[in-house]
Amino acid sequence: SWATADTITDLVTTSDKLNLAVAGSNTNYTEADGQNLADEAAVATAAFIALNGTITYYAVYNVNGTGNGYLIYDADGTDGSEDVIAISNLSAANKIAVGDIV
């Protein structure tokens, strides 16, 4: 859930690793600029659309222009609500690389 999401405050892409059940790849990961997503409900709606059974990971950065972001993980391919990780420094300049998800 959003309220109890783990938070990463200092992600360094290509250096830090997110140890999740399925490794990230070009076919199971997508990301978006969240500048026009006003709140967590808007992010959740966008994630639900993106997590379509093929896409397992949806990263959204710069939510509402704040520079903060989320990685939403759909473990079973059904609805995208299994896990949310808040990432306070996720941005266009500091995006997650698929190799960061192991």
Backbone as JSON Lines, residues from 0, in Angstrom:
{"i":0,"aa":"S","n":[0.84,-1.18,0.0],"ca":[0.0,0.0,0.0],"c":[0.88,1.25,0.0]}
{"i":1,"aa":"W","n":[0.32,2.34,-0.44],"ca":[1.08,3.59,-0.53],"c":[1.52,4.07,0.85]}
{"i":2,"aa":"A","n":[0.65,3.96,1.84],"ca":[0.95,4.48,3.18],"c":[2.09,3.73,3.84]}
{"i":3,"aa":"T","n":[2.24,2.46,3.52],"ca":[3.28,1.65,4.16],"c":[4.41,1.28,3.21]}
{"i":4,"aa":"A","n":[4.5,1.97,2.09],"ca":[5.52,1.66,1.09],"c":[6.92,1.85,1.66]}
{"i":5,"aa":"D","n":[7.8,0.93,1.31],"ca":[9.21,1.14,1.61],"c":[9.66,2.37,0.85]}
{"i":6,"aa":"T","n":[10.61,3.11,1.43],"ca":[11.09,4.33,0.79],"c":[12.59,4.27,0.6]}
{"i":7,"aa":"I","n":[13.02,4.59,-0.6],"ca":[14.45,4.73,-0.9],"c":[14.71,6.22,-1.09]}
{"i":8,"aa":"T","n":[15.67,6.73,-0.33],"ca":[15.94,8.17,-0.38],"c":[17.17,8.53,-1.18]}
{"i":9,"aa":"D","n":[17.98,7.54,-1.54],"ca":[19.26,7.87,-2.18],"c":[19.63,6.88,-3.29]}
{"i":10,"aa":"L","n":[18.68,6.55,-4.15],"ca":[18.93,5.62,-5.23],"c":[20.04,6.14,-6.15]}
{"i":11,"aa":"V","n":[20.99,5.28,-6.44],"ca":[22.03,5.58,-7.42],"c":[21.9,4.52,-8.51]}
{"i":12,"aa":"T","n":[21.31,4.91,-9.63],"ca":[21.05,3.95,-10.69],"c":[22.35,3.36,-11.22]}
{"i":13,"aa":"T","n":[22.29,2.12,-11.63],"ca":[23.39,1.26,-12.1],"c":[24.34,0.85,-10.98]}
{"i":14,"aa":"S","n":[24.25,1.49,-9.82],"ca":[25.08,1.11,-8.68],"c":[24.25,0.34,-7.65]}
{"i":15,"aa":"D","n":[23.06,0.87,-7.34],"ca":[22.17,0.2,-6.39],"c":[21.33,-0.84,-7.12]}
{"i":16,"aa":"K","n":[20.92,-1.86,-6.4],"ca":[20.09,-2.93,-6.96],"c":[18.83,-3.1,-6.13]}
{"i":17,"aa":"L","n":[17.72,-3.36,-6.8],"ca":[16.45,-3.65,-6.16],"c":[16.21,-5.14,-6.32]}
{"i":18,"aa":"N","n":[16.28,-5.89,-5.23],"ca":[16.17,-7.34,-5.27],"c":[14.7,-7.74,-5.19]}
{"i":19,"aa":"L","n":[14.11,-7.99,-6.36],"ca":[12.71,-8.37,-6.44],"c":[12.62,-9.76,-7.06]}
{"i":20,"aa":"A","n":[11.45,-10.34,-7.11],"ca":[11.28,-11.73,-7.51],"c":[11.65,-12.0,-8.97]}
{"i":21,"aa":"V","n":[11.44,-11.03,-9.84],"ca":[11.7,-11.19,-11.27],"c":[12.66,-10.09,-11.7]}
{"i":22,"aa":"A","n":[13.71,-10.45,-12.41],"ca":[14.67,-9.45,-12.88],"c":[14.01,-8.51,-13.89]}
{"i":23,"aa":"G","n":[14.42,-7.27,-13.88],"ca":[13.92,-6.3,-14.85],"c":[14.47,-6.58,-16.23]}
{"i":24,"aa":"S","n":[13.68,-6.27,-17.25],"ca":[14.11,-6.44,-18.64],"c":[13.42,-5.38,-19.49]}
{"i":25,"aa":"N","n":[13.85,-5.29,-20.75],"ca":[13.22,-4.33,-21.65],"c":[11.78,-4.69,-21.98]}
{"i":26,"aa":"T","n":[11.39,-5.94,-21.74],"ca":[10.02,-6.35,-22.04],"c":[9.08,-6.3,-20.84]}
{"i":27,"aa":"N","n":[9.61,-6.22,-19.61],"ca":[8.72,-6.23,-18.45],"c":[8.79,-4.94,-17.62]}
{"i":28,"aa":"Y","n":[9.42,-3.91,-18.16],"ca":[9.61,-2.66,-17.43],"c":[9.2,-1.49,-18.32]}
{"i":29,"aa":"T","n":[8.51,-0.53,-17.73],"ca":[8.21,0.72,-18.43],"c":[8.25,1.84,-17.41]}
{"i":30,"aa":"E","n":[8.42,3.06,-17.89],"ca":[8.49,4.21,-16.99],"c":[7.81,5.41,-17.63]}
{"i":31,"aa":"A","n":[7.51,6.39,-16.81],"ca":[6.83,7.58,-17.3],"c":[7.2,8.78,-16.44]}
{"i":32,"aa":"D","n":[7.15,9.95,-17.06],"ca":[7.3,11.21,-16.34],"c":[5.96,11.52,-15.68]}
{"i":33,"aa":"G","n":[5.95,11.64,-14.38],"ca":[4.72,11.86,-13.64],"c":[4.4,13.31,-13.36]}
{"i":34,"aa":"Q","n":[5.01,14.22,-14.09],"ca":[4.8,15.65,-13.83],"c":[3.32,16.02,-13.85]}
{"i":35,"aa":"N","n":[2.54,15.38,-14.7],"ca":[1.12,15.7,-14.8],"c":[0.22,14.79,-13.95]}
{"i":36,"aa":"L","n":[0.83,13.94,-13.14],"ca":[0.05,13.09,-12.23],"c":[-0.01,13.78,-10.88]}
{"i":37,"aa":"A","n":[-1.18,14.22,-10.5],"ca":[-1.34,15.11,-9.35],"c":[-1.14,14.44,-8.01]}
{"i":38,"aa":"D","n":[-1.43,13.12,-7.9],"ca":[-1.39,12.49,-6.6],"c":[-1.25,10.97,-6.75]}
{"i":39,"aa":"E","n":[-1.26,10.28,-5.62],"ca":[-1.08,8.82,-5.65],"c":[-2.21,8.12,-6.41]}
{"i":40,"aa":"A","n":[-3.41,8.65,-6.34],"ca":[-4.53,8.04,-7.07],"c":[-4.28,8.09,-8.58]}
{"i":41,"aa":"A","n":[-3.75,9.19,-9.06],"ca":[-3.44,9.32,-10.49],"c":[-2.31,8.38,-10.88]}
{"i":42,"aa":"V","n":[-1.32,8.23,-10.01],"ca":[-0.22,7.28,-10.26],"c":[-0.76,5.86,-10.3]}
{"i":43,"aa":"A","n":[-1.64,5.52,-9.36],"ca":[-2.22,4.18,-9.3],"c":[-3.02,3.87,-10.57]}
{"i":44,"aa":"T","n":[-3.77,4.84,-11.06],"ca":[-4.54,4.65,-12.29],"c":[-3.61,4.42,-13.47]}
{"i":45,"aa":"A","n":[-2.56,5.21,-13.58],"ca":[-1.59,5.05,-14.66],"c":[-0.89,3.7,-14.57]}
{"i":46,"aa":"A","n":[-0.57,3.28,-13.35],"ca":[0.09,1.98,-13.15],"c":[-0.83,0.84,-13.55]}
{"i":47,"aa":"F","n":[-2.1,0.94,-13.2],"ca":[-3.06,-0.11,-13.53],"c":[-3.14,-0.29,-15.05]}
{"i":48,"aa":"I","n":[-3.09,0.8,-15.79],"ca":[-3.12,0.74,-17.25],"c":[-1.82,0.14,-17.79]}
{"i":49,"aa":"A","n":[-0.71,0.56,-17.23],"ca":[0.61,0.11,-17.73],"c":[0.9,-1.35,-17.41]}
{"i":50,"aa":"L","n":[0.49,-1.8,-16.24],"ca":[0.78,-3.16,-15.79],"c":[-0.26,-4.11,-16.4]}
{"i":51,"aa":"N","n":[0.04,-4.57,-17.6],"ca":[-0.95,-5.25,-18.43],"c":[-0.77,-6.75,-18.52]}
{"i":52,"aa":"G","n":[-0.01,-7.35,-17.63],"ca":[0.25,-8.78,-17.7],"c":[1.59,-9.09,-18.33]}
{"i":53,"aa":"T","n":[2.07,-8.22,-19.21],"ca":[3.41,-8.34,-19.79],"c":[4.37,-7.45,-19.02]}
{"i":54,"aa":"I","n":[3.94,-6.23,-18.75],"ca":[4.74,-5.29,-17.97],"c":[4.58,-5.64,-16.49]}
{"i":55,"aa":"T","n":[5.7,-5.89,-15.83],"ca":[5.71,-6.24,-14.41],"c":[6.06,-5.04,-13.54]}
{"i":56,"aa":"Y","n":[6.88,-4.13,-14.07],"ca":[7.36,-2.98,-13.31],"c":[6.97,-1.69,-14.01]}
{"i":57,"aa":"Y","n":[6.42,-0.76,-13.25],"ca":[6.08,0.56,-13.75],"c":[6.73,1.58,-12.84]}
{"i":58,"aa":"A","n":[7.66,2.35,-13.38],"ca":[8.32,3.4,-12.61],"c":[7.78,4.74,-13.09]}
{"i":59,"aa":"V","n":[7.44,5.58,-12.15],"ca":[7.0,6.93,-12.48],"c":[7.85,7.9,-11.66]}
{"i":60,"aa":"Y","n":[8.43,8.86,-12.35],"ca":[9.31,9.82,-11.68],"c":[8.72,11.22,-11.78]}
{"i":61,"aa":"N","n":[9.2,12.11,-10.92],"ca":[8.81,13.51,-10.93],"c":[7.3,13.69,-10.74]}
{"i":62,"aa":"V","n":[6.71,12.92,-9.83],"ca":[5.26,13.0,-9.62],"c":[4.86,14.4,-9.19]}
{"i":63,"aa":"N","n":[3.91,14.96,-9.92],"ca":[3.38,16.3,-9.65],"c":[4.5,17.35,-9.62]}
{"i":64,"aa":"G","n":[5.57,17.11,-10.37],"ca":[6.67,18.06,-10.45],"c":[7.55,18.11,-9.22]}
{"i":65,"aa":"T","n":[7.44,17.12,-8.32],"ca":[8.15,17.15,-7.04],"c":[9.55,16.55,-7.1]}
{"i":66,"aa":"G","n":[9.83,15.75,-8.13],"ca":[11.09,15.03,-8.16],"c":[11.02,13.68,-7.48]}
{"i":67,"aa":"N","n":[9.89,13.37,-6.86],"ca":[9.71,12.08,-6.21],"c":[9.08,11.08,-7.17]}
{"i":68,"aa":"G","n":[9.21,9.8,-6.84],"ca":[8.64,8.81,-7.74],"c":[8.31,7.52,-7.03]}
{"i":69,"aa":"Y","n":[7.82,6.56,-7.83],"ca":[7.43,5.26,-7.31],"c":[7.82,4.18,-8.31]}
{"i":70,"aa":"L","n":[8.1,3.0,-7.78],"ca":[8.2,1.8,-8.58],"c":[7.06,0.91,-8.13]}
{"i":71,"aa":"I","n":[6.17,0.58,-9.05],"ca":[5.03,-0.28,-8.74],"c":[5.3,-1.62,-9.39]}
{"i":72,"aa":"Y","n":[5.12,-2.69,-8.64],"ca":[5.48,-4.05,-9.05],"c":[4.24,-4.93,-9.04]}
{"i":73,"aa":"D","n":[3.97,-5.58,-10.15],"ca":[2.82,-6.47,-10.27],"c":[3.31,-7.91,-10.26]}
{"i":74,"aa":"A","n":[3.35,-8.53,-9.1],"ca":[3.94,-9.86,-8.93],"c":[3.19,-10.96,-9.67]}
{"i":75,"aa":"D","n":[1.87,-10.87,-9.72],"ca":[1.11,-11.97,-10.33],"c":[0.48,-11.63,-11.68]}
{"i":76,"aa":"G","n":[0.76,-10.44,-12.21],"ca":[0.27,-10.07,-13.53],"c":[-1.21,-9.74,-13.6]}
{"i":77,"aa":"T","n":[-1.82,-9.37,-12.46],"ca":[-3.26,-9.14,-12.48],"c":[-3.69,-7.69,-12.26]}
{"i":78,"aa":"D","n":[-3.06,-6.97,-11.33],"ca":[-3.62,-5.65,-11.06],"c":[-2.62,-4.58,-10.62]}
{"i":79,"aa":"G","n":[-1.37,-4.9,-10.51],"ca":[-0.37,-3.88,-10.22],"c":[-0.36,-3.33,-8.82]}
{"i":80,"aa":"S","n":[-0.99,-3.99,-7.89],"ca":[-1.04,-3.42,-6.55],"c":[-0.27,-4.22,-5.52]}
{"i":81,"aa":"E","n":[0.53,-5.16,-5.96],"ca":[1.23,-6.01,-5.0],"c":[2.29,-5.26,-4.19]}
{"i":82,"aa":"D","n":[3.02,-4.37,-4.83],"ca":[4.1,-3.71,-4.11],"c":[4.36,-2.32,-4.68]}
{"i":83,"aa":"V","n":[4.6,-1.39,-3.79],"ca":[4.92,-0.02,-4.16],"c":[6.17,0.38,-3.39]}
{"i":84,"aa":"I","n":[7.15,0.91,-4.1],"ca":[8.35,1.44,-3.47],"c":[8.41,2.92,-3.79]}
{"i":85,"aa":"A","n":[8.45,3.75,-2.77],"ca":[8.6,5.19,-2.97],"c":[10.09,5.5,-3.12]}
{"i":86,"aa":"I","n":[10.43,6.31,-4.11],"ca":[11.82,6.65,-4.36],"c":[11.9,8.17,-4.43]}
{"i":87,"aa":"S","n":[12.51,8.77,-3.41],"ca":[12.44,10.22,-3.28],"c":[13.32,10.97,-4.26]}
{"i":88,"aa":"N","n":[14.27,10.33,-4.89],"ca":[15.12,11.07,-5.83],"c":[15.03,10.52,-7.24]}
{"i":89,"aa":"L","n":[13.91,9.9,-7.59],"ca":[13.71,9.36,-8.93],"c":[13.36,10.5,-9.87]}
{"i":90,"aa":"S","n":[14.12,10.65,-10.94],"ca":[13.92,11.79,-11.84],"c":[14.36,11.41,-13.25]}
{"i":91,"aa":"A","n":[14.16,12.31,-14.19],"ca":[14.61,12.08,-15.56],"c":[16.11,11.85,-15.6]}
{"i":92,"aa":"A","n":[16.83,12.51,-14.72],"ca":[18.3,12.37,-14.68],"c":[18.74,11.14,-13.89]}
{"i":93,"aa":"N","n":[17.9,10.66,-13.0],"ca":[18.24,9.51,-12.14],"c":[17.13,8.47,-12.23]}
{"i":94,"aa":"K","n":[16.95,7.91,-13.43],"ca":[15.93,6.9,-13.67],"c":[16.45,5.52,-13.27]}
{"i":95,"aa":"I","n":[15.53,4.61,-13.08],"ca":[15.9,3.22,-12.85],"c":[16.33,2.61,-14.18]}
{"i":96,"aa":"A","n":[17.41,1.89,-14.17],"ca":[17.82,1.1,-15.34],"c":[17.27,-0.31,-15.13]}
{"i":97,"aa":"V","n":[16.88,-0.98,-16.21],"ca":[16.3,-2.32,-16.03],"c":[17.26,-3.24,-15.29]}
{"i":98,"aa":"G","n":[18.55,-3.05,-15.44],"ca":[19.54,-3.86,-14.73],"c":[19.6,-3.6,-13.24]}
{"i":99,"aa":"D","n":[18.93,-2.52,-12.78],"ca":[18.87,-2.22,-11.35],"c":[17.91,-3.17,-10.63]}
{"i":100,"aa":"I","n":[17.01,-3.79,-11.38],"ca":[16.03,-4.71,-10.8],"c":[16.53,-6.12,-11.02]}
{"i":101,"aa":"V","n":[16.9,-6.77,-9.92],"ca":[17.5,-8.12,-10.01],"c":[16.65,-9.13,-9.28]}
